[in-house]
Amino acid sequence: MTDTPPASLAEHLRRRIAAKGPLSLAEFMGEALVHPTLGYYVTRDPLGARGDFITAPEVSQMFGEMIGLWAAVQWQAMGSPDPVRLVELGPGRGTLMADALHAARLVPGFTAAARIHLVEISPALRARQRETLAARAQDVPVEWHDWFGDVAEGPLLVLANEFFDALPIRQFVRTPGGWRERLVDAAADGRFVFAYTDPCRPVVPPSWDDVLGEVPEDGIVEVSPLAAAIAEMIGERIAAAGGAALIVDYGHPRSAPGDTLQAVRDHAPDDPLAQPGEADLTAHVDFAQLAHAGVRGGARAVGPVGQGAFLKQLGIDARAAALMQNAAPDVARDIKLAHHRLVSPDAMGALFKVLAFVHPEMAAPPGFADGE
């Protein structure tokens, strides 16, 4: 293998496959997204109109405000510990955290007790987060980490919006000859193509036990060992020191078969294998798997519930009405459209789900009806 640095992530992957054989889908996704110098998230700011996609915090300030009030009220339910680690996983441009802190100032003492910890590997996004928080949260200490495990011990509140969908997955396919794991290989013409292992036993969490028998021939099951490991770690931290976590993402509440791997580039669907390092790769979140992992770590799992129902219980309807009351007509129209996008079942309101982890002795947090 040549020692010349690869000119692209695709070239790096071809070299790796040539040297060691086909990659698991998790390895391919991991390299495509977070390779130290060529990965998608490492080399760019992917958010906004000039990027590839837009997340809920970029849709409207109302989203971050609701999350901030949720965190502050949970802090009070925890006994108002000082300090409390307010941790965001994959904080984008820092917009959610800035809006959350702005709203949370309504709860006396919270921002004084909060120590902000942002788990972010992208140098480009860290720079944007630093700018955003310097301008809008000047008096709040901020630390950055590459890994959640590096956050100091103690009571914590964890926020994760569209974080788990970007974690690598493994896929297993049911064939007439048995289960096979889906791999990524390089064809003679340089294109990346799917390949398969010899028959194997699928490595799935207990939440899949009652589902495997329902998978049809050629059906696919997806698991994310990294997502489960992080959820279990969060559960362990909450059980040991107290706290809560809020996970917002798109996915399914019950483990179910299906190929949900997708790529987005320039706000449009793309071939997941066509341009590694140049497109966002995601998969639908298996909330049952996450909940099981958090409980295994020692926390209580609550939910998931739809994002729309969650935000409505937190008071987003009243907040939208207040913002529109004295707004100019065009601004009021934008607020109304943003509200619809966040809560409507035909937009983000149903596809996106919200799952919470709390200490086993704590009641269900705000936003979850009847302890659901």
ZIWO-V281152 format. One record per residue. N is the residue number from 1. RES is the residue in one small letter. OMEGA is omega as a letter, one per 40 degrees, with the letter a starting at -180 (999 if undefined). D_FIRST is the distance of its C-alpha to the first C-alpha in whole Angstrom. Layout:
# ZIWO-V281152
N & RES & OMEGA & D_FIRST
N & RES & OMEGA & D_FIRST
This chain:
# ZIWO-V281152
1 & m & a & 0
2 & t & i & 4
3 & d & i & 7
4 & t & i & 9
5 & p & i & 11
6 & p & a & 11
7 & a & a & 14
8 & s & i & 16
9 & l & i & 16
10 & a & i & 15
11 & e & i & 12
12 & h & a & 11
13 & l & i & 12
14 & r & i & 11
15 & r & a & 7
16 & r & i & 9
17 & i & i & 11
18 & a & a & 9
19 & a & a & 7
20 & k & a & 11
21 & g & a & 13
22 & p & i & 16
23 & l & i & 17
24 & s & i & 21
25 & l & i & 23
26 & a & i & 23
27 & e & i & 20
28 & f & i & 19
29 & m & a & 22
30 & g & i & 22
31 & e & a & 18
32 & a & a & 20
33 & l & a & 23
34 & v & i & 22
35 & h & a & 19
36 & p & a & 20
37 & t & a & 19
38 & l & a & 19
39 & g & a & 21
40 & y & a & 24
41 & y & a & 26
42 & v & a & 25
43 & t & a & 25
44 & r & i & 28
45 & d & a & 32
46 & p & a & 32
47 & l & i & 36
48 & g & a & 39
49 & a & a & 40
50 & r & i & 37
51 & g & a & 34
52 & d & a & 34
53 & f & i & 36
54 & i & i & 39
55 & t & a & 40
56 & a & i & 44
57 & p & i & 44
58 & e & i & 44
59 & v & a & 46
60 & s & i & 49
61 & q & a & 50
62 & m & a & 52
63 & f & i & 49
64 & g & i & 48
65 & e & i & 52
66 & m & i & 52
67 & i & i & 49
68 & g & i & 51
69 & l & i & 54
70 & w & a & 53
71 & a & a & 51
72 & a & i & 54
73 & v & i & 56
74 & q & i & 54
75 & w & i & 54
76 & q & i & 58
77 & a & i & 58
78 & m & a & 56
79 & g & i & 58
80 & s & i & 57
81 & p & i & 55
82 & d & e & 54
83 & p & i & 51
84 & v & i & 49
85 & r & i & 46
86 & l & a & 45
87 & v & i & 42
88 & e & i & 40
89 & l & a & 36
90 & g & a & 35
91 & p & i & 37
92 & g & i & 36
93 & r & a & 38
94 & g & a & 41
95 & t & i & 43
96 & l & a & 44
97 & m & i & 44
98 & a & i & 47
99 & d & i & 49
100 & a & a & 49
101 & l & i & 50
102 & h & a & 53
103 & a & a & 54
104 & a & i & 54
105 & r & i & 56
106 & l & i & 59
107 & v & a & 59
108 & p & i & 60
109 & g & a & 58
110 & f & a & 55
111 & t & i & 53
112 & a & a & 54
113 & a & a & 53
114 & a & i & 50
115 & r & a & 47
116 & i & i & 44
117 & h & a & 40
118 & l & i & 38
119 & v & a & 34
120 & e & a & 32
121 & i & a & 28
122 & s & i & 28
123 & p & a & 29
124 & a & a & 31
125 & l & i & 33
126 & r & i & 34
127 & a & i & 35
128 & r & i & 37
129 & q & i & 38
130 & r & i & 39
131 & e & a & 41
132 & t & a & 43
133 & l & i & 44
134 & a & a & 45
135 & a & a & 48
136 & r & a & 49
137 & a & a & 49
138 & q & a & 49
139 & d & a & 51
140 & v & i & 49
141 & p & a & 46
142 & v & i & 42
143 & e & i & 39
144 & w & a & 36
145 & h & i & 33
146 & d & a & 30
147 & w & a & 31
148 & f & a & 35
149 & g & i & 35
150 & d & i & 35
151 & v & a & 38
152 & a & i & 41
153 & e & i & 44
154 & g & i & 47
155 & p & a & 49
156 & l & i & 46
157 & l & a & 46
158 & v & i & 43
159 & l & i & 43
160 & a & i & 40
161 & n & a & 40
162 & e & i & 37
163 & f & a & 35
164 & f & a & 34
165 & d & a & 34
166 & a & i & 30
167 & l & a & 29
168 & p & i & 27
169 & i & i & 28
170 & r & i & 27
171 & q & i & 29
172 & f & a & 31
173 & v & i & 32
174 & r & a & 35
175 & t & i & 35
176 & p & a & 38
177 & g & a & 35
178 & g & i & 35
179 & w & i & 33
180 & r & i & 29
181 & e & i & 27
182 & r & a & 26
183 & l & i & 22
184 & v & a & 20
185 & d & i & 17
186 & a & i & 16
187 & a & a & 18
188 & a & a & 17
189 & d & i & 18
190 & g & i & 16
191 & r & i & 19
192 & f & a & 19
193 & v & i & 22
194 & f & i & 23
195 & a & a & 23
196 & y & i & 25
197 & t & i & 25
198 & d & a & 27
199 & p & a & 31
200 & c & i & 31
201 & r & a & 33
202 & p & i & 33
203 & v & a & 33
204 & v & i & 35
205 & p & a & 38
206 & p & a & 41
207 & s & i & 42
208 & w & a & 41
209 & d & a & 43
210 & d & a & 46
211 & v & a & 43
212 & l & a & 41
213 & g & a & 44
214 & e & a & 45
215 & v & a & 41
216 & p & i & 42
217 & e & a & 39
218 & d & i & 36
219 & g & a & 37
220 & i & i & 34
221 & v & a & 35
222 & e & i & 33
223 & v & i & 32
224 & s & i & 31
225 & p & a & 31
226 & l & i & 30
227 & a & i & 33
228 & a & a & 35
229 & a & i & 34
230 & i & i & 35
231 & a & i & 38
232 & e & i & 39
233 & m & i & 38
234 & i & i & 41
235 & g & i & 43
236 & e & a & 43
237 & r & i & 43
238 & i & a & 46
239 & a & a & 48
240 & a & a & 48
241 & a & a & 49
242 & g & i & 50
243 & g & a & 49
244 & a & i & 48
245 & a & i & 45
246 & l & a & 45
247 & i & i & 42
248 & v & a & 43
249 & d & i & 40
250 & y & a & 40
251 & g & a & 40
252 & h & a & 43
253 & p & a & 45
254 & r & i & 45
255 & s & a & 41
256 & a & i & 41
257 & p & i & 39
258 & g & i & 37
259 & d & a & 34
260 & t & i & 34
261 & l & a & 31
262 & q & i & 31
263 & a & i & 30
264 & v & i & 32
265 & r & a & 31
266 & d & i & 34
267 & h & i & 36
268 & a & i & 36
269 & p & a & 34
270 & d & i & 30
271 & d & a & 28
272 & p & a & 26
273 & l & a & 23
274 & a & a & 23
275 & q & a & 22
276 & p & a & 21
277 & g & a & 21
278 & e & a & 24
279 & a & i & 27
280 & d & i & 28
281 & l & i & 28
282 & t & i & 31
283 & a & i & 32
284 & h & a & 36
285 & v & i & 37
286 & d & a & 39
287 & f & i & 42
288 & a & i & 43
289 & q & i & 40
290 & l & a & 40
291 & a & a & 43
292 & h & a & 43
293 & a & i & 40
294 & g & i & 42
295 & v & i & 45
296 & r & i & 43
297 & g & i & 43
298 & g & a & 47
299 & a & i & 47
300 & r & i & 50
301 & a & i & 48
302 & v & a & 50
303 & g & e & 50
304 & p & i & 48
305 & v & i & 50
306 & g & i & 50
307 & q & a & 49
308 & g & i & 52
309 & a & i & 54
310 & f & a & 53
311 & l & i & 53
312 & k & i & 57
313 & q & i & 58
314 & l & i & 56
315 & g & a & 59
316 & i & i & 57
317 & d & i & 59
318 & a & i & 62
319 & r & i & 59
320 & a & i & 58
321 & a & i & 62
322 & a & i & 63
323 & l & a & 60
324 & m & a & 62
325 & q & a & 65
326 & n & a & 65
327 & a & i & 62
328 & a & a & 63
329 & p & a & 63
330 & d & i & 59
331 & v & i & 58
332 & a & i & 60
333 & r & i & 58
334 & d & i & 54
335 & i & i & 55
336 & k & i & 57
337 & l & i & 54
338 & a & i & 51
339 & h & i & 54
340 & h & a & 53
341 & r & a & 50
342 & l & a & 49
343 & v & a & 52
344 & s & i & 53
345 & p & i & 52
346 & d & i & 51
347 & a & a & 48
348 & m & a & 47
349 & g & a & 49
350 & a & a & 49
351 & l & a & 45
352 & f & a & 44
353 & k & i & 45
354 & v & i & 46
355 & l & i & 46
356 & a & i & 47
357 & f & i & 47
358 & v & i & 50
359 & h & a & 51
360 & p & a & 53
361 & e & a & 56
362 & m & i & 56
363 & a & i & 57
364 & a & a & 56
365 & p & i & 54
366 & p & i & 56
367 & g & a & 55
368 & f & a & 55
369 & a & i & 58
370 & d & i & 60
371 & g & a & 57
372 & e & 999 & 55
